[in-house]
């Protein structure tokens, strides 16, 4: 689980740097790590909130949408190839 969390923080850092057009990661990684630790700590205070939030249909459909992102890319590449444009 530690590696999974580290990868997610790394990806969030890369996305944040890309969206803000910055190059340095010195301040971004600690801020994202602190945010994730804070959220995890707040959920440990009340496990019932955690179960309610993560077993809701909204969260289930959100994760389903997120997990299917590679399929969306494949469909977009397939449509682009059928229209005659090359995919780079």
C-alpha positions in Angstrom: 0.0 0.0 0.0 3.0 2.3 0.6 4.2 2.0 -3.0 0.6 2.6 -4.2 0.4 5.8 -2.2 3.8 6.9 -3.3 3.0 6.4 -7.0 -0.3 8.4 -6.5 1.6 11.3 -4.9 4.2 11.2 -7.6 1.5 11.3 -10.3 -0.3 14.1 -8.5 3.0 16.0 -8.3 3.6 15.6 -12.0 0.1 16.7 -12.9 0.3 19.7 -10.6 3.6 20.8 -12.0 2.3 20.4 -15.6 -0.9 22.4 -14.9 1.0 25.2 -13.1 4.0 25.3 -15.6 6.6 24.8 -12.9 9.7 22.7 -12.8 10.7 22.3 -9.2 9.1 19.6 -7.0 10.6 20.8 -3.7 7.4 22.3 -2.3 4.8 20.3 -4.2 5.6 16.8 -2.9 5.5 17.8 0.9 2.2 19.7 0.4 0.6 16.7 -1.4 1.9 14.3 1.2 0.6 16.4 4.0 -2.8 16.6 2.3 -3.0 12.8 2.0 -1.9 12.3 5.6 -4.4 14.8 6.8 -7.3 13.1 4.9 -6.2 9.7 6.1 -6.0 10.9 9.7 -9.5 12.6 9.5 -11.0 9.3 8.3 -9.5 7.4 11.2 -11.4 9.6 13.6 -14.7 8.2 12.4 -14.6 4.9 10.5 -18.4 5.1 9.8 -17.9 8.2 7.7 -15.2 6.4 5.7 -17.5 3.4 5.0 -20.4 5.7 4.1 -18.3 7.8 1.7 -16.5 4.9 0.0 -19.5 2.7 -0.4 -21.8 5.3 -2.0 -22.9 5.0 -5.6 -21.3 8.3 -6.6 -17.8 7.1 -5.5 -18.4 3.7 -7.2 -19.3 5.3 -10.5 -16.5 7.9 -10.2 -13.9 5.1 -9.8 -15.5 3.1 -12.7 -15.2 6.2 -14.9 -11.5 6.7 -13.8 -10.6 3.1 -14.3 -12.0 3.1 -17.9 -9.8 6.0 -19.1 -7.5 3.7 -21.1 -10.6 2.5 -22.9 -11.5 6.1 -23.8 -8.0 6.7 -25.2 -8.3 3.5 -27.3 -11.7 4.6 -28.7 -10.4 8.0 -29.5 -7.3 6.5 -31.3 -9.6 4.1 -33.2 -11.9 6.9 -34.3 -8.9 9.1 -35.3 -7.4 6.3 -37.3 -10.7 5.7 -39.1 -11.0 9.4 -40.0 -7.6 9.2 -41.7 -5.4 11.1 -39.2 -2.4 9.4 -37.8 -2.0 9.0 -34.1 1.3 10.3 -32.7 
